Amino acid sequence: MIWNYALEEIISGHADEGEQFVCVACGRCFEKGRIYELDGELFDAWGAVRQHVLREHGSMAEFLVDREPGVIGVTEVQRQILKLILEGKSDKEISAAAGIALSTVRNHRFNLREKEKQAKMFLALMGALERETKRGIGKSDTGSIEEVPASAAMVDARFNITDQETEKTLAAYLDENGAIRQFPARAKKKIIVMKEVIKNFKKDAVYTETEVNRILKRIYEEDYPSLRRALIEYGFMERTADGSVYRVRE
């Protein structure tokens, strides 16, 4: 998960994990000591991961601003304004593009700056809390709260899932081969099952609907079309408008 990396690693787009550099956006690894060819150019691992971030994700600012508002902690309007700022638009151009008053643009800038200050203090508080209690905020008496998928379409209480809940739900709804016995009705349990199902797809691969159906049919033959739609609805996968291309949502 991208938020498991340090702030500077997220900003740069890559992390040094000893024997390899890793793209924090998609998880692609570049082994140290190897030479990589990208579009006819040769790079060492450090150069390759930097080029990869730029070529595949545009920039980390572009990648992050395209995440769901709930994931990056802003409203949809604020996200759109941040995208326009990233494009180099002036306040006047932002006002015209967003259909809001110039004074409203300035108000959003002010609110975002205050949010940045609050975020720094919040991170400091959480870090100090973990250091002094020797226990992260995500560790409860009923188990560790699991990470929310970065691709989640909407972050809410449905994703408040502990590792114990995951273990019990998977045991109840999946057989020993990973096939679904019955697709759960409750949203939280659906999410737990889909988090397991999505592991059958490669993050950097592109799939046709036929290929997706073939994989899902092995997992839930009874109603794999509903499972496919749920993966899209809950943000685990995305597809083109014509439904011809599917991929795991980052």
GROMACS elastic network, one bead per residue, 0.5 to 0.9 nm:
[ bonds ]
;  ai    aj funct       b0    kb
    1     4     6  0.56144   500
    1     5     6  0.77678   500
    1    24     6  0.78773   500
    1    25     6  0.85715   500
    1    27     6  0.86620   500
    1   147     6  0.76131   500
    1   148     6  0.85802   500
    1   149     6  0.73472   500
    1   150     6  0.68803   500
    2     5     6  0.58584   500
    2     6     6  0.89567   500
    2    10     6  0.70650   500
    2    24     6  0.55854   500
    2    25     6  0.63993   500
    2    26     6  0.84242   500
    2    27     6  0.86927   500
    2   150     6  0.73825   500
    3     6     6  0.75191   500
    3     7     6  0.81973   500
    3    10     6  0.77407   500
    3    24     6  0.88224   500
    3   150     6  0.85424   500
    5     8     6  0.82281   500
    5     9     6  0.61042   500
    5    10     6  0.63364   500
    5    15     6  0.75914   500
    5    24     6  0.74284   500
    6     9     6  0.51965   500
    6    10     6  0.63806   500
    6    11     6  0.87838   500
    6    15     6  0.85178   500
    7    10     6  0.51810   500
    7    11     6  0.62661   500
    7    12     6  0.86834   500
    8    11     6  0.50386   500
    8    12     6  0.61028   500
    8    13     6  0.83667   500
    8    14     6  0.89542   500
    8    15     6  0.88965   500
    9    12     6  0.51526   500
    9    13     6  0.58329   500
    9    14     6  0.55310   500
    9    15     6  0.53952   500
    9    16     6  0.84900   500
    9    24     6  0.74684   500
   10    14     6  0.67239   500
   10    15     6  0.79538   500
   10    24     6  0.63982   500
   10    25     6  0.80013   500
   10    60     6  0.75027   500
   11    14     6  0.81566   500
   11    60     6  0.62217   500
   11    61     6  0.76654   500
   12    15     6  0.80814   500
   12    24     6  0.88122   500
   12    50     6  0.82565   500
   12    53     6  0.88377   500
   12    59     6  0.88103   500
   12    60     6  0.69529   500
   13    22     6  0.84393   500
   13    23     6  0.58788   500
   13    24     6  0.54785   500
   13    25     6  0.65517   500
   13    49     6  0.84254   500
   13    50     6  0.74921   500
   13    53     6  0.63650   500
   13    54     6  0.89731   500
   13    59     6  0.79217   500
   13    60     6  0.58558   500
   14    21     6  0.65341   500
   14    22     6  0.53628   500
   14    24     6  0.52162   500
   14    25     6  0.79090   500
   14    27     6  0.89817   500
   14    46     6  0.88773   500
   14    49     6  0.67997   500
   14    50     6  0.72156   500
   14    53     6  0.78404   500
   15    20     6  0.84816   500
   15    21     6  0.55496   500
   15    22     6  0.52392   500
   15    23     6  0.66473   500
   15    24     6  0.66614   500
   16    19     6  0.78174   500
   16    20     6  0.62721   500
   16    22     6  0.65978   500
   16    46     6  0.87997   500
   17    20     6  0.54155   500
   17    21     6  0.58346   500
   17    22     6  0.70270   500
   18    21     6  0.75445   500
   18    32     6  0.84597   500
   19    30     6  0.87103   500
   19    31     6  0.61523   500
   19    32     6  0.56546   500
   19    33     6  0.86076   500
   20    29     6  0.63514   500
   20    30     6  0.53559   500
   20    32     6  0.51169   500
   20    33     6  0.88152   500
   20    45     6  0.73815   500
   20    46     6  0.86342   500
   21    28     6  0.84616   500
   21    29     6  0.57607   500
   21    30     6  0.51294   500
   21    31     6  0.64761   500
   21    32     6  0.71899   500
   21    45     6  0.66675   500
   21    46     6  0.65784   500
   21    49     6  0.66772   500
   22    25     6  0.87394   500
   22    26     6  0.84677   500
   22    27     6  0.58082   500
   22    28     6  0.56862   500
   22    30     6  0.62675   500
   22    31     6  0.87028   500
   22    49     6  0.69846   500
   23    26     6  0.58298   500
   23    28     6  0.53225   500
   23    29     6  0.64941   500
   23    30     6  0.83493   500
   23    49     6  0.63402   500
   23    50     6  0.82422   500
   23    52     6  0.78452   500
   23    53     6  0.68026   500
   24    27     6  0.54828   500
   24    28     6  0.78996   500
   24    53     6  0.88656   500
   25    28     6  0.82909   500
   25    53     6  0.78156   500
   25    57     6  0.77579   500
   25    60     6  0.79423   500
   25    63     6  0.76649   500
   25    64     6  0.87984   500
   25   250     6  0.73898   500
   26    57     6  0.89614   500
   26   203     6  0.73193   500
   26   204     6  0.77371   500
   26   250     6  0.65504   500
   27   203     6  0.85176   500
   28    49     6  0.82890   500
   28    52     6  0.88776   500
   28   204     6  0.84398   500
   29    45     6  0.87792   500
   29    49     6  0.77653   500
   30    34     6  0.78741   500
   30    36     6  0.83176   500
   30    44     6  0.86216   500
   30    45     6  0.52024   500
   30    46     6  0.76470   500
   30    48     6  0.71577   500
   30    49     6  0.64223   500
   31    34     6  0.59941   500
   31    35     6  0.87390   500
   31    44     6  0.88371   500
   31    45     6  0.59560   500
   31    46     6  0.89232   500
   32    35     6  0.83634   500
   32    44     6  0.73363   500
   32    45     6  0.52497   500
   32    46     6  0.76462   500
   33    44     6  0.70938   500
   33    45     6  0.69707   500
   34    43     6  0.85935   500
   34    44     6  0.62057   500
   34    45     6  0.63452   500
   35    42     6  0.64418   500
   35    43     6  0.56026   500
   35    45     6  0.65950   500
   35    48     6  0.82605   500
   36    41     6  0.80521   500
   36    42     6  0.55476   500
   36    43     6  0.51901   500
   36    44     6  0.61546   500
   36    45     6  0.69538   500
   36    47     6  0.88240   500
   36    48     6  0.63564   500
   37    40     6  0.58543   500
   37    41     6  0.53314   500
   37    43     6  0.63800   500
   37    44     6  0.89359   500
   37    48     6  0.80673   500
   38    41     6  0.52202   500
   38    42     6  0.64256   500
   38    43     6  0.75932   500
   38    48     6  0.75678   500
   38    51     6  0.81515   500
   38    52     6  0.83147   500
   39    42     6  0.85060   500
   42    47     6  0.87958   500
   42    48     6  0.80856   500
   43    46     6  0.76326   500
   43    47     6  0.52532   500
   43    48     6  0.51894   500
   43    49     6  0.88713   500
   43    51     6  0.85988   500
   44    47     6  0.53267   500
   44    48     6  0.58684   500
   44    49     6  0.86229   500
   45    49     6  0.61494   500
   45    50     6  0.86323   500
   46    49     6  0.54719   500
   46    50     6  0.64487   500
   46    51     6  0.87457   500
   47    50     6  0.52348   500
   47    51     6  0.61418   500
   47    52     6  0.84823   500
   48    51     6  0.50840   500
   48    52     6  0.59131   500
   48    53     6  0.86131   500
   49    53     6  0.62279   500
   49    54     6  0.87398   500
   50    53     6  0.52693   500
   50    54     6  0.64868   500
   50    55     6  0.87120   500
   51    54     6  0.51666   500
   51    55     6  0.59810   500
   51    56     6  0.82833   500
   52    55     6  0.51520   500
   52    56     6  0.56390   500
   52    57     6  0.76434   500
   53    56     6  0.54749   500
   53    57     6  0.52718   500
   53    58     6  0.66458   500
   53    59     6  0.63589   500
   53    60     6  0.74009   500
   54    57     6  0.56000   500
   54    59     6  0.51694   500
   54    60     6  0.79999   500
   55    58     6  0.56559   500
   55    59     6  0.81049   500
   56    59     6  0.83920   500
   57    60     6  0.68553   500
   57    62     6  0.72010   500
   57    63     6  0.57887   500
   58    61     6  0.82179   500
   58    62     6  0.61384   500
   58    63     6  0.69301   500
   59    62     6  0.51775   500
   59    63     6  0.61406   500
   59    64     6  0.85914   500
   60    64     6  0.59018   500
   60    65     6  0.83557   500
   61    64     6  0.52566   500
   61    65     6  0.60260   500
   61    66     6  0.85702   500
   61    83     6  0.88705   500
   61    86     6  0.76547   500
   62    65     6  0.53391   500
   62    66     6  0.63152   500
   62    83     6  0.76220   500
   62    86     6  0.76374   500
   63    66     6  0.54506   500
   63    67     6  0.69645   500
   64    67     6  0.53872   500
   64    68     6  0.88062   500
   64    72     6  0.73392   500
   65    68     6  0.80479   500
   65    69     6  0.82954   500
   65    72     6  0.75911   500
   65    79     6  0.64188   500
   65    80     6  0.83637   500
   65    82     6  0.70899   500
   65    83     6  0.64581   500
   65    86     6  0.89302   500
   66    69     6  0.83564   500
   66    79     6  0.80067   500
   66    83     6  0.81632   500
   67    70     6  0.82570   500
   67    71     6  0.64237   500
   67    72     6  0.66204   500
   67    79     6  0.89441   500
   67   150     6  0.78434   500
   67   151     6  0.74891   500
   67   250     6  0.87423   500
   68    71     6  0.53138   500
   68    72     6  0.67038   500
   68    73     6  0.86391   500
   68    74     6  0.87782   500
   68    76     6  0.82100   500
   68    79     6  0.87176   500
   68   150     6  0.84881   500
   68   151     6  0.75849   500
   68   152     6  0.74353   500
   68   153     6  0.63647   500
   68   154     6  0.71897   500
   68   155     6  0.87256   500
   69    72     6  0.54187   500
   69    73     6  0.58153   500
   69    74     6  0.51188   500
   69    75     6  0.55305   500
   69    76     6  0.56554   500
   69    78     6  0.84592   500
   69    79     6  0.65807   500
   69   154     6  0.82582   500
   70    73     6  0.50818   500
   70    74     6  0.64409   500
   70    75     6  0.73768   500
   70    76     6  0.86812   500
   70   152     6  0.87829   500
   70   153     6  0.83599   500
   70   154     6  0.63491   500
   70   155     6  0.57930   500
   70   156     6  0.85710   500
   71    74     6  0.80243   500
   71   148     6  0.88825   500
   71   150     6  0.69363   500
   71   151     6  0.84141   500
   71   152     6  0.77954   500
   71   153     6  0.87800   500
   71   154     6  0.79624   500
   71   155     6  0.68923   500
   72    75     6  0.89240   500
   72    79     6  0.87501   500
   74    77     6  0.80930   500
   74    78     6  0.59156   500
   74    79     6  0.62358   500
   74   112     6  0.84293   500
   74   115     6  0.89068   500
   75    78     6  0.51091   500
   75    79     6  0.61485   500
   75    80     6  0.86900   500
   76    80     6  0.62612   500
   76    81     6  0.86836   500
   77    80     6  0.51596   500
   77    81     6  0.62829   500
   77    82     6  0.86580   500
   77    98     6  0.83117   500
   77   108     6  0.89574   500
   78    81     6  0.50294   500
   78    82     6  0.61042   500
   78    83     6  0.85946   500
   78   108     6  0.68748   500
   78   109     6  0.88083   500
   78   112     6  0.78650   500
   79    82     6  0.50629   500
   79    83     6  0.62445   500
   79    84     6  0.87411   500
   80    83     6  0.50558   500
   80    84     6  0.63464   500
   80    85     6  0.86939   500
   80    98     6  0.77792   500
   81    84     6  0.50650   500
   81    85     6  0.61664   500
   81    86     6  0.85296   500
   81    94     6  0.68890   500
   81    98     6  0.74817   500
   81   105     6  0.78994   500
   81   108     6  0.80530   500
   81   109     6  0.87708   500
   82    86     6  0.60692   500
   82    87     6  0.85955   500
   83    87     6  0.62858   500
   83    88     6  0.88713   500
   84    88     6  0.65854   500
   84    89     6  0.56272   500
   84    90     6  0.84270   500
   84    93     6  0.85292   500
   84    94     6  0.62769   500
   84    97     6  0.83344   500
   84    98     6  0.88600   500
   85    88     6  0.51324   500
   85    89     6  0.53729   500
   85    90     6  0.73152   500
   85    91     6  0.82349   500
   85    94     6  0.76066   500
   86    89     6  0.74398   500
   89    92     6  0.78997   500
   89    93     6  0.56472   500
   89    94     6  0.60334   500
   90    93     6  0.50797   500
   90    94     6  0.60949   500
   90    95     6  0.85002   500
   91    95     6  0.60244   500
   91    96     6  0.86434   500
   91   102     6  0.66301   500
   91   105     6  0.64818   500
   91   106     6  0.76508   500
   92    95     6  0.50540   500
   92    96     6  0.63834   500
   92    97     6  0.86963   500
   92   101     6  0.87447   500
   92   102     6  0.62802   500
   92   105     6  0.85117   500
   93    96     6  0.51330   500
   93    97     6  0.60617   500
   93    98     6  0.84594   500
   94    97     6  0.50691   500
   94    98     6  0.58420   500
   94    99     6  0.80318   500
   94   100     6  0.80970   500
   94   102     6  0.80956   500
   94   105     6  0.72578   500
   95    98     6  0.54150   500
   95    99     6  0.56806   500
   95   100     6  0.50125   500
   95   101     6  0.56767   500
   95   102     6  0.53663   500
   95   103     6  0.86688   500
   95   104     6  0.79695   500
   95   105     6  0.63843   500
   96    99     6  0.51301   500
   96   100     6  0.67685   500
   96   101     6  0.80546   500
   96   102     6  0.84871   500
   97   100     6  0.80294   500
   98   101     6  0.87954   500
  100   103     6  0.83137   500
  100   104     6  0.63283   500
  100   105     6  0.71491   500
  101   104     6  0.51030   500
  101   105     6  0.66320   500
  101   106     6  0.89831   500
  102   105     6  0.51677   500
  102   106     6  0.65943   500
  102   107     6  0.87868   500
  103   106     6  0.51055   500
  103   107     6  0.62253   500
  103   108     6  0.87236   500
  104   108     6  0.62009   500
  104   109     6  0.86220   500
  105   108     6  0.51286   500
  105   109     6  0.63195   500
  105   110     6  0.87179   500
  106   109     6  0.50005   500
  106   110     6  0.62176   500
  106   111     6  0.86399   500
  107   110     6  0.50381   500
  107   111     6  0.61424   500
  107   112     6  0.85589   500
  108   111     6  0.50136   500
  108   112     6  0.60053   500
  108   113     6  0.84736   500
  109   112     6  0.51872   500
  109   113     6  0.61724   500
  109   114     6  0.86814   500
  110   113     6  0.51815   500
  110   114     6  0.63026   500
  110   115     6  0.86186   500
  111   114     6  0.50970   500
  111   115     6  0.60786   500
  111   116     6  0.86313   500
  112   116     6  0.61809   500
  112   117     6  0.87638   500
  113   116     6  0.50599   500
  113   117     6  0.65322   500
  113   118     6  0.88003   500
  114   117     6  0.51166   500
  114   118     6  0.62630   500
  114   119     6  0.85682   500
  115   118     6  0.50100   500
  115   119     6  0.60052   500
  115   120     6  0.86841   500
  116   119     6  0.50212   500
  116   120     6  0.63795   500
  116   121     6  0.88095   500
  117   120     6  0.52945   500
  117   121     6  0.64568   500
  117   122     6  0.86439   500
  118   121     6  0.51430   500
  118   122     6  0.59798   500
  118   123     6  0.85574   500
  119   123     6  0.60841   500
  119   124     6  0.85059   500
  120   123     6  0.52272   500
  120   124     6  0.61949   500
  120   125     6  0.86200   500
  121   124     6  0.50223   500
  121   125     6  0.61004   500
  121   126     6  0.86497   500
  122   125     6  0.50005   500
  122   126     6  0.61647   500
  122   127     6  0.85156   500
  123   126     6  0.51390   500
  123   127     6  0.60557   500
  123   128     6  0.85083   500
  124   127     6  0.51214   500
  124   128     6  0.60712   500
  124   129     6  0.84560   500
  125   128     6  0.51405   500
  125   129     6  0.59665   500
  125   130     6  0.85801   500
  126   129     6  0.50030   500
  126   130     6  0.61536   500
  126   131     6  0.85481   500
  126   136     6  0.79010   500
  126   137     6  0.74558   500
  127   130     6  0.52706   500
  127   131     6  0.61777   500
  127   132     6  0.86550   500
  127   136     6  0.84362   500
  128   131     6  0.50605   500
  128   132     6  0.60687   500
  128   133     6  0.84408   500
  129   132     6  0.52936   500
  129   133     6  0.59169   500
  129   134     6  0.78799   500
  129   135     6  0.78080   500
  129   136     6  0.74820   500
  129   137     6  0.79517   500
  130   133     6  0.53213   500
  130   134     6  0.52303   500
  130   135     6  0.50889   500
  130   137     6  0.70783   500
  131   134     6  0.52758   500
  131   135     6  0.74145   500
  131   136     6  0.83191   500
  132   135     6  0.80154   500
  133   136     6  0.77832   500
  135   138     6  0.81550   500
  135   139     6  0.66323   500
  136   139     6  0.56984   500
  136   140     6  0.88429   500
  137   140     6  0.75097   500
  137   145     6  0.88226   500
  138   143     6  0.86113   500
  138   144     6  0.57469   500
  138   145     6  0.50928   500
  138   146     6  0.76692   500
  138   147     6  0.88742   500
  138   162     6  0.89535   500
  139   142     6  0.81335   500
  139   143     6  0.61331   500
  139   145     6  0.61459   500
  139   162     6  0.87516   500
  140   143     6  0.52930   500
  140   144     6  0.57718   500
  140   145     6  0.71180   500
  140   162     6  0.84440   500
  141   144     6  0.80433   500
  142   145     6  0.87890   500
  142   162     6  0.73268   500
  142   163     6  0.88171   500
  142   164     6  0.73933   500
  142   165     6  0.89853   500
  143   146     6  0.89994   500
  143   162     6  0.54163   500
  143   163     6  0.59346   500
  143   164     6  0.58891   500
  143   165     6  0.83092   500
  144   161     6  0.82347   500
  144   162     6  0.51449   500
  144   163     6  0.56603   500
  144   164     6  0.77621   500
  145   159     6  0.89385   500
  145   160     6  0.65459   500
  145   161     6  0.54653   500
  145   163     6  0.63914   500
  145   164     6  0.89489   500
  146   159     6  0.81081   500
  146   160     6  0.74059   500
  146   161     6  0.57146   500
  146   162     6  0.54319   500
  146   163     6  0.61385   500
  146   166     6  0.87607   500
  147   150     6  0.85411   500
  147   159     6  0.82024   500
  147   160     6  0.86998   500
  147   161     6  0.82765   500
  148   151     6  0.83381   500
  148   152     6  0.70376   500
  148   155     6  0.75254   500
  148   159     6  0.61172   500
  148   160     6  0.80895   500
  148   161     6  0.86330   500
  149   152     6  0.54090   500
  149   159     6  0.87132   500
  149   195     6  0.81569   500
  149   235     6  0.87484   500
  149   236     6  0.79666   500
  149   250     6  0.86831   500
  150   153     6  0.87672   500
  150   249     6  0.85036   500
  150   250     6  0.65658   500
  151   154     6  0.87824   500
  151   234     6  0.85045   500
  151   235     6  0.55179   500
  151   236     6  0.60308   500
  151   237     6  0.81457   500
  151   248     6  0.87509   500
  151   249     6  0.56562   500
  151   250     6  0.53940   500
  152   155     6  0.63085   500
  152   159     6  0.89749   500
  152   234     6  0.62961   500
  152   236     6  0.66995   500
  152   249     6  0.87466   500
  153   233     6  0.75760   500
  153   234     6  0.56898   500
  153   236     6  0.81671   500
  154   234     6  0.77462   500
  154   235     6  0.81557   500
  155   158     6  0.76251   500
  155   159     6  0.66819   500
  156   159     6  0.59731   500
  156   160     6  0.74731   500
  157   160     6  0.51126   500
  157   161     6  0.84581   500
  157   188     6  0.83217   500
  158   161     6  0.74266   500
  158   187     6  0.64542   500
  158   189     6  0.85483   500
  158   191     6  0.77734   500
  159   188     6  0.65048   500
  159   191     6  0.74591   500
  159   192     6  0.86337   500
  160   188     6  0.80380   500
  161   164     6  0.82721   500
  161   165     6  0.63195   500
  161   166     6  0.70243   500
  161   188     6  0.75359   500
  161   192     6  0.79903   500
  162   165     6  0.52038   500
  162   166     6  0.64030   500
  162   167     6  0.87811   500
  163   166     6  0.50420   500
  163   167     6  0.62356   500
  163   168     6  0.87485   500
  164   167     6  0.51173   500
  164   168     6  0.62735   500
  164   169     6  0.85619   500
  165   168     6  0.52452   500
  165   169     6  0.59963   500
  165   170     6  0.84915   500
  165   189     6  0.86263   500
  165   192     6  0.84606   500
  166   169     6  0.51916   500
  166   170     6  0.60180   500
  166   171     6  0.84342   500
  166   189     6  0.81115   500
  166   192     6  0.59970   500
  166   193     6  0.82653   500
  167   170     6  0.54343   500
  167   171     6  0.61974   500
  167   172     6  0.86966   500
  168   171     6  0.51870   500
  168   172     6  0.62176   500
  168   173     6  0.87763   500
  169   172     6  0.50674   500
  169   173     6  0.61135   500
  169   174     6  0.81302   500
  169   189     6  0.65343   500
  169   192     6  0.71482   500
  169   193     6  0.75516   500
  170   173     6  0.52957   500
  170   174     6  0.53453   500
  170   175     6  0.82240   500
  170   178     6  0.87073   500
  170   180     6  0.89381   500
  170   189     6  0.86631   500
  170   192     6  0.73653   500
  170   193     6  0.64778   500
  170   196     6  0.82688   500
  171   174     6  0.57835   500
  171   175     6  0.71110   500
  171   176     6  0.84006   500
  172   175     6  0.79687   500
  172   181     6  0.82163   500
  172   182     6  0.88368   500
  173   179     6  0.83937   500
  173   180     6  0.57730   500
  173   181     6  0.53377   500
  173   182     6  0.57688   500
  173   183     6  0.69345   500
  173   184     6  0.73212   500
  173   193     6  0.76686   500
  174   177     6  0.76390   500
  174   178     6  0.53869   500
  174   179     6  0.53802   500
  174   181     6  0.55299   500
  174   182     6  0.77392   500
  174   183     6  0.89841   500
  174   193     6  0.79994   500
  174   219     6  0.89918   500
  175   178     6  0.53587   500
  175   179     6  0.55019   500
  175   180     6  0.64865   500
  175   181     6  0.64682   500
  176   179     6  0.74901   500
  177   180     6  0.89368   500
  177   219     6  0.86799   500
  178   196     6  0.84135   500
  178   197     6  0.81519   500
  178   219     6  0.67314   500
  179   197     6  0.88574   500
  179   218     6  0.69708   500
  179   220     6  0.60667   500
  179   221     6  0.87021   500
  180   183     6  0.64621   500
  180   193     6  0.82668   500
  180   219     6  0.57843   500
  180   220     6  0.52955   500
  180   221     6  0.85064   500
  181   219     6  0.89170   500
  181   220     6  0.75293   500
  182   220     6  0.81445   500
  182   222     6  0.86506   500
  183   189     6  0.87085   500
  183   190     6  0.70199   500
  183   193     6  0.80025   500
  183   220     6  0.82215   500
  183   223     6  0.88063   500
  183   227     6  0.81639   500
  184   187     6  0.77009   500
  184   188     6  0.88285   500
  184   189     6  0.59941   500
  184   190     6  0.55591   500
  184   193     6  0.81609   500
  185   188     6  0.88088   500
  185   189     6  0.74406   500
  185   190     6  0.68961   500
  186   189     6  0.54936   500
  186   190     6  0.62078   500
  186   191     6  0.88122   500
  187   191     6  0.62356   500
  187   192     6  0.87590   500
  188   191     6  0.51877   500
  188   192     6  0.64576   500
  188   193     6  0.88602   500
  189   192     6  0.50170   500
  189   193     6  0.62686   500
  189   194     6  0.85610   500
  190   193     6  0.51863   500
  190   194     6  0.60588   500
  190   195     6  0.85404   500
  190   230     6  0.85389   500
  191   194     6  0.50333   500
  191   195     6  0.60052   500
  191   196     6  0.86556   500
  191   231     6  0.89752   500
  191   234     6  0.77288   500
  192   195     6  0.52604   500
  192   196     6  0.66897   500
  192   197     6  0.88869   500
  193   196     6  0.52633   500
  193   197     6  0.62369   500
  193   198     6  0.88156   500
  194   198     6  0.59581   500
  194   199     6  0.86628   500
  194   227     6  0.82854   500
  194   230     6  0.82231   500
  194   231     6  0.67967   500
  194   234     6  0.88276   500
  194   236     6  0.76966   500
  195   198     6  0.55428   500
  195   199     6  0.70334   500
  195   236     6  0.77874   500
  196   199     6  0.56023   500
  196   200     6  0.79008   500
  197   200     6  0.58820   500
  197   201     6  0.81257   500
  197   216     6  0.81827   500
  197   219     6  0.77669   500
  197   231     6  0.89146   500
  198   201     6  0.56334   500
  198   202     6  0.84369   500
  198   231     6  0.79836   500
  198   236     6  0.69422   500
  198   237     6  0.81207   500
  198   248     6  0.76455   500
  199   202     6  0.73360   500
  199   203     6  0.88274   500
  200   215     6  0.75439   500
  200   216     6  0.87087   500
  201   204     6  0.88693   500
  201   205     6  0.76468   500
  201   207     6  0.89537   500
  201   212     6  0.86070   500
  201   215     6  0.83729   500
  201   247     6  0.81910   500
  201   248     6  0.69327   500
  202   205     6  0.53698   500
  202   206     6  0.83818   500
  202   247     6  0.82291   500
  202   248     6  0.70743   500
  203   206     6  0.85100   500
  203   247     6  0.71413   500
  203   248     6  0.52686   500
  203   249     6  0.75617   500
  203   250     6  0.74641   500
  204   247     6  0.75776   500
  204   248     6  0.74606   500
  205   246     6  0.86899   500
  205   247     6  0.63388   500
  205   248     6  0.76363   500
  206   245     6  0.65570   500
  206   246     6  0.58880   500
  206   247     6  0.51117   500
  206   248     6  0.81126   500
  207   210     6  0.79383   500
  207   211     6  0.58319   500
  207   212     6  0.62676   500
  207   244     6  0.82731   500
  207   245     6  0.56949   500
  207   247     6  0.60629   500
  208   211     6  0.51805   500
  208   212     6  0.63099   500
  208   213     6  0.86168   500
  208   243     6  0.81499   500
  208   244     6  0.56735   500
  208   246     6  0.59377   500
  208   247     6  0.87479   500
  209   212     6  0.50053   500
  209   213     6  0.60324   500
  209   214     6  0.85219   500
  209   239     6  0.89902   500
  209   243     6  0.70018   500
  209   244     6  0.61844   500
  209   245     6  0.67017   500
  209   246     6  0.67128   500
  210   213     6  0.50856   500
  210   214     6  0.61573   500
  210   215     6  0.87988   500
  211   214     6  0.50567   500
  211   215     6  0.64145   500
  211   216     6  0.86767   500
  212   215     6  0.53203   500
  212   216     6  0.61550   500
  212   217     6  0.84270   500
  212   228     6  0.76506   500
  212   246     6  0.75784   500
  213   216     6  0.50763   500
  213   217     6  0.57307   500
  213   218     6  0.86128   500
  213   224     6  0.67362   500
  213   225     6  0.72285   500
  213   228     6  0.74617   500
  214   217     6  0.52373   500
  214   218     6  0.67107   500
  214   224     6  0.89448   500
  215   218     6  0.55792   500
  215   219     6  0.68868   500
  216   220     6  0.59155   500
  216   221     6  0.72305   500
  216   223     6  0.89987   500
  216   224     6  0.55767   500
  216   225     6  0.82009   500
  216   227     6  0.74238   500
  216   228     6  0.72787   500
  217   220     6  0.51407   500
  217   222     6  0.77806   500
  217   223     6  0.78213   500
  217   224     6  0.53832   500
  217   225     6  0.85051   500
  218   221     6  0.59810   500
  218   224     6  0.86126   500
  219   224     6  0.77828   500
  220   223     6  0.60791   500
  220   224     6  0.53136   500
  220   227     6  0.76316   500
  221   224     6  0.56151   500
  223   226     6  0.57010   500
  223   227     6  0.67565   500
  224   228     6  0.61225   500
  224   229     6  0.86515   500
  225   228     6  0.50191   500
  225   229     6  0.62607   500
  225   230     6  0.86202   500
  226   229     6  0.50938   500
  226   230     6  0.61230   500
  226   231     6  0.86746   500
  227   230     6  0.50339   500
  227   231     6  0.62707   500
  227   232     6  0.88106   500
  228   231     6  0.52378   500
  228   232     6  0.66173   500
  228   233     6  0.87873   500
  228   237     6  0.85622   500
  229   232     6  0.51786   500
  229   233     6  0.60768   500
  229   234     6  0.86315   500
  230   234     6  0.59398   500
  230   235     6  0.83031   500
  230   236     6  0.84010   500
  230   237     6  0.89764   500
  231   234     6  0.55068   500
  231   235     6  0.61761   500
  231   236     6  0.50245   500
  231   237     6  0.55072   500
  231   238     6  0.81221   500
  232   235     6  0.52116   500
  232   236     6  0.59731   500
  232   238     6  0.56132   500
  232   239     6  0.75829   500
  232   249     6  0.89053   500
  233   236     6  0.77763   500
  233   237     6  0.81793   500
  233   238     6  0.87142   500
  234   237     6  0.79829   500
  235   238     6  0.68586   500
  235   248     6  0.88063   500
  235   249     6  0.67037   500
  236   247     6  0.89331   500
  236   248     6  0.62242   500
  236   249     6  0.55526   500
  236   250     6  0.81739   500
  237   246     6  0.68788   500
  237   247     6  0.57048   500
  237   250     6  0.83962   500
  238   245     6  0.83657   500
  238   246     6  0.57306   500
  238   247     6  0.56546   500
  238   248     6  0.63622   500
  238   249     6  0.56132   500
  239   242     6  0.79635   500
  239   243     6  0.56925   500
  239   244     6  0.72349   500
  239   245     6  0.54145   500
  239   247     6  0.64838   500
  239   248     6  0.88711   500
  239   249     6  0.89716   500
  240   243     6  0.51275   500
  240   244     6  0.62835   500
  240   245     6  0.55373   500
  240   246     6  0.68337   500
  241   244     6  0.78425   500
  241   245     6  0.86740   500
  242   245     6  0.79475   500
  243   246     6  0.72632   500
  246   249     6  0.89654   500
  247   250     6  0.89041   500
